[in-house]
Each structure stands twice: as structure tokens, then as C-alpha cells.
Amino acid sequence: MSESDYVRHTAEDGSVYAVEVVSPERDDYGAQYGVDLVRASTDRYGLEHEQRLRLGAYSSWGSAEEHQREVETALEKDGLEGLGEDARRVAQ
């Protein structure tokens, strides 16, 4: 998937939201792929910030990718409202 294939949403405050599948940190038995809601923003001093909220964890890449597509579909269709409480939690 190329960088342009990712679904992104830009909020009124200029923050950019995206959904990412995160590979396991370790290659241990039972390690899981995460699905993160990511909020990227720039503060008034020009410093960039990234906030992450783990939406789920899966034993296979395919299951994580399916969850990613579901969340991206909601983001594309309804914007931040489609993410409900998760969008508010990651913005705190």
C-alpha cells in the first residue's frame, strides 16, 4: 500500500487522523499486530506531535488489516463522528 492509499482525515483544528496496522515489537509466540488511531498535529510553536490510541490487537496481519479497513471506512464516510469516543480519546 502506497502512502497515498491511506485514508486520512483533517480536522477543523488542522490535526490529521489516520489508522495504522502496527507490527509486533517482538517476534515471540503470541505477539500481536495492533491497530492504532493516529492523530498528528502541530502546536503553536511549530512542534509536531503524534498521539496514538490502540483500537485492537490481533494474532494475524489479515485480521488487523480488516479492522483497519473498517475504521477507515467509518472515517471516510462520517469523519471523526464515525469514530465516536475513540476520536475524542486520542485528542486528549
SULQUI-V685860 format. One record per residue. N is the residue number from 1. RES is the residue in one small letter. OMEGA is omega in whole degrees, 0 to 359 (none if undefined). D_FIRST is the distance of its C-alpha to the first C-alpha in whole Angstrom. Layout:
# SULQUI-V685860
N_RES_OMEGA_D_FIRST, N_RES_OMEGA_D_FIRST
This chain:
# SULQUI-V685860
1_m_180_0, 2_s_181_4, 3_e_182_7, 4_s_180_8, 5_d_181_6, 6_y_175_8, 7_v_178_11, 8_r_177_14, 9_h_177_18, 10_t_181_20, 11_a_181_24, 12_e_180_27, 13_d_179_28, 14_g_177_25, 15_s_180_23, 16_v_180_19, 17_y_177_17, 18_a_179_14, 19_v_183_13, 20_e_169_11, 21_v_183_12, 22_v_179_14, 23_s_178_15, 24_p_179_19, 25_e_181_21, 26_r_179_23, 27_d_181_23, 28_d_173_26, 29_y_179_27, 30_g_178_26, 31_a_187_23, 32_q_174_20, 33_y_180_17, 34_g_172_17, 35_v_185_16, 36_d_166_17, 37_l_185_17, 38_v_176_17, 39_r_178_20, 40_a_181_20, 41_s_177_23, 42_t_181_26, 43_d_185_29, 44_r_178_32, 45_y_180_33, 46_g_179_29, 47_l_180_28, 48_e_180_25, 49_h_175_24, 50_e_178_21, 51_q_182_22, 52_r_175_21, 53_l_178_22, 54_r_181_21, 55_l_181_21, 56_g_178_20, 57_a_187_20, 58_y_181_20, 59_s_179_21, 60_s_178_17, 61_w_182_14, 62_g_179_14, 63_s_178_16, 64_a_180_15, 65_e_177_11, 66_e_177_14, 67_h_178_16, 68_q_180_13, 69_r_179_12, 70_e_181_16, 71_v_178_16, 72_e_178_14, 73_t_178_16, 74_a_180_19, 75_l_180_18, 76_e_184_17, 77_k_189_20, 78_d_182_23, 79_g_182_22, 80_l_178_23, 81_e_179_26, 82_g_180_23, 83_l_177_23, 84_g_185_26, 85_e_182_28, 86_d_179_25, 87_a_179_24, 88_r_182_28, 89_r_181_27, 90_v_181_24, 91_a_182_26, 92_q_none_30
